[in-house]
Amino acid sequence: MDSMKILFFDIDGTLWNWKNEIPESTRKAVRLARKKGNLAFINSGRSRAFIQNKELLGIGFDGIISGCGTLIELDGKVIYEHEISGEKAERIVSGVRRHGWKPVLEGREYLYMDFEEEFADDWYGRKLKRELGSRLKSIAGEWGKWRMQKLSCNIRGAEREACREEFGDEYDFIMHDLDVCELVPKPHSKGTGIKHICELLNVPLTSTYAFGDSVNDMEMLKTAGTAIVMGSGGDAAKDAADYITTPQEDDGIWNACVHFGLL
């Protein structure tokens, strides 16, 4: 048997599409890769509270890197966690709002947002409310008691550069196309999550494969030994790819795993 490889998978646009549909070939690929002796990890910008889908987790993974590397689990146990808490948390929430940004606070157990006041007309806000249920709480109602690893903001129509200038020393800003920005506490990223796992398991980075599709996968793609991007992915991610596979819905993960002999 070849030496063990570690596979890291983004969720949105990679493991599933915007309708949360997972190709059967993707399930089969992950399971066969693990059966061959490789390890498989979710590596997502979503915080852990938003990675609860039973169908997704039922595929079978050896661990989860969530919140852009701010929470790491291996074999069901938390091995690393970073929280934004206390005065620092209140300062960033108040600060982004001062610049007109509407925040969603993302944590291990809950997400927090003020739905009626800031997200009632926002499709993503409605998605969160629909999918999270009791795991979604109010920012105002839990003021100062949040447990958060990172935050995302709706920045539509808001001033942008002043906020980045004020908090750029403390947070990395990941700008998305749909007027959304993720704020991740430095130095965390999907890439640092990969490094943490490799150091713990004594596996070289050259033995890692990252599967992604978008701008928030960039650090993961740059860090891994082999960067694989879905054919349906964005241009920035494709520019960072070692290999561009078929689109997610056209057996993208399966075809890439076959190409690299991971099954």
Buried (B, 14 or more C-beta within 10 A) or exposed (E): EEEEBBBBBBBBBBBBBEEBEBBEBBBBBBBBBBEBEBBBBBBBBBBBBBBEBEEBEEBEBBBBBBBBBBBBBBEEEEEBBBBBEEEEBBBBBEBBBEBBBBBBBBBBEBBBBBBEEBBEEBEBBEEBBEBBEEBBBEBEEEEEEBBBBBBBBBBEEBEBEEBBEBBEEEBBBBEBEEBBBBBBBEEBBBBBBBBBBBEEBEBEBEBBBBBBBBBBBBBBBBBBBBBBBBBBBBEBBBEBBBBBBBBBBBBBBBBBBBEBEBB
